[in-house]
Amino acid sequence: MNRWHLREWKIVGLYALLYFFCVGLGVLVGTLFDRAGNMFYAPAFAALFGGTVYMLLQSRVQKFGAISFLGILMGCFFFTAGHFFISFLPGLLFGLVADFIAKAGNYRSRKLSFLSFIVFSFVNSGPIIMMWLARSTYIASLVARGRSSAYIERVMVPANAQTISWFVLTILLGAVLGALIGQFVVQTHLSKKLS
């Protein structure tokens, strides 16, 4: 079993901070793209902007746990931001699955790294999934925070097949583009180091 060193934890911490910045940027652009205020497009834009950070992290720290930690960290953020326990679960689940996929290719397989990021991109779906799985609890929390019925009506994402399909499709599109950009940056970065 490979032991973790302090330097590796520092690298993971740095990339976690950069990824968190990418998620914030994704939320900002998603809000500009759709003014409903429900963060529906935030996971897709976070995937688009975060692909490079993810691929760089995976190329720098090729050990099981770095990707899982990043997913769990995002889940903890959503949980502590008031989205309840359900919003934590996608971070845990998709982070672990993505880590196992990348590990299957020893963190060097381009195809498995690509697939790993596609899966990982769903870690940011917790708040929207919570609207679907715990709708009444979510609405009650908004009411408790003093939100008006008009606001609640505007931000709640309907749980129908068309909306869910579109949500998944936007995340997949953002993840594919983010992964392609990320792999290009890593490849360029590595080729510069070797020359």
N, C-alpha and C positions, 0 to 999 in steps of 0.2 A: 504494500500500500504506500503510495506517494504521500509524504508529509507535506503539509502546507507550511510555507515560510512567511515571515512578516512582510517581506517585499511583495509577495504574491497577493496578500490581503490588501496591501496598499494599492496595488494595481486594480484589483477588483473594486475597491472603494472609489478610486478615481473614475473608473468606467461606469460605475453605478451612478455617480454624480452626473457624469455626462449624459447617461441614458435618461436620468430624471429630467435633465434640461431638455432633452429631445421630446419627452412626453409633454412637458410644459409647452414647448413650441407647437406640438401636435394639438394640444387643447386650444391654444390661441388661434391657430390656423383653422381648426375645426369650428370654432366659434364664429370666425369671420365668414366661413363657408356656409354655415347654417346657424342662423340667429335664434333658433328655438331655445337654446340654453341647456340642452340635455346632454351635451358631449357625445352625441351619436357618432360623429365622424372623427372624434379624437383618437380612438385606437388605430384607425387607418392611417392618419397623419403621423401618429407616434411611430408606427411601423415604418413608414416612409423615411422619417428623419432618423430613427434609431437603428436602422440596418447597419450603417457603417460602424457605429459604436459597438454593436453586438459582435460583428465580424472581427473587429480589432481586439475586443476582449477575448474572444474564442481563440484567436491566433496567438495572443500573448500568454494566456493562462490556460494551458491545455490539461486541466484537471477537473474531475467531477466535483461539482459543488459551486463553481463560479456562476454558471447560468442559473442553477437552482436558487442560489442566494439572491441574484438579481430579481428573479420572479417573486420570491418570497418578500423581498423588500418592497416591490411594487404592490403586492397584496396587502402588506402591512400599512402602506401609505393610504390605500383606499379605505381600509378598515378604520384607521385612526382619523381619517377625514370625515367619518360619520356615515359610511355606507354599509355598516353592519358586517357581520361575519361572512355572509355569502359572497361579498365582494372580495374577500381575501382568498377564497378557494381557487379562482382561475389563476391567480399568481402562483400559488403552490402547485396546482396540478399541471398547468402548461409549462411552468418553469422546470419541474422535475422531468416531464416527458421530453422536453427540448434538450435537457442535459443528457438524458439517456440516448437520444438519437445522435447527438454530436459525439458522445463517448463511443458509440458503436463504430464510428469512423476514426477513432483516436484523435478527434478534433482536427483532422487534416483532410477529410474527404469533402470536396467542394459540394457534391450532391447532398450528402447528409448534413453538412453545415447549412445549406440552403433550406432543406426540409426542417431542420431544427429551428431556424429563425421563423419560418412560416408558422410553426406550432407556437413558438414563444410569443409571437405577435398578439396572441389572444389573452395574454396576462392582463392587458389593460381593458378587457371587456367586462370586468366585475361590476362596475356601477350600472351598466345597461342590463346585464343579465339579472341583476338584483331587481330591476324594475319589472322584469318578467316573472321571476320566481317568487318574489315577496312583494307584490304590488301594493297590497293594503298596508303593509309595514312601512314601505317606502313613502307612501302618501301620508301616513300618520306622522312620520318623522318630518316631512315638509310642513305639515300643519303645525306641529309642535314648534317649529322654527319660525312660525308666523307668516308662512307663505300664503298668498291669496289663492282662491280656487282658480282664477284665471291663469296664474303662474303655473299651478299644478297641472292644469289641463294642457298648457303649452309644452311643458318639459317631459311629461310622461310619454314614453315610446310605446306605441301599441304592440301587442304580442300576437302578431299574425304572421302567416307563412311568408308573405311578400316582404314585410319589414325585416324579419329575421334573416331571410335569404339575402336581402340587400346589405344588411349589416355584416354578415359573414363575407360576402363578395367584396365589399369595400376594404375590409381588413386584409383579405387575401391579395387584393390588388396592391395595396400599400406595402404589404410584406414582400411580395415578389419584386416590386421596384426597389424597395429598401435593401433587400438581400443582393440584388444585382449591383446596385451602387456600392454597397459594402464590400462585396467580393472584388469588385474592380479596384476600389481603394486599397484593400489589403494586398491584392496582387501587384499593384503599382508600387506600394510601399515596400513590399518584399523584394521586388526586382531592383529597386533603387538601392536597397541595403546590400544586395548581392553584387551589384556592379561597382 
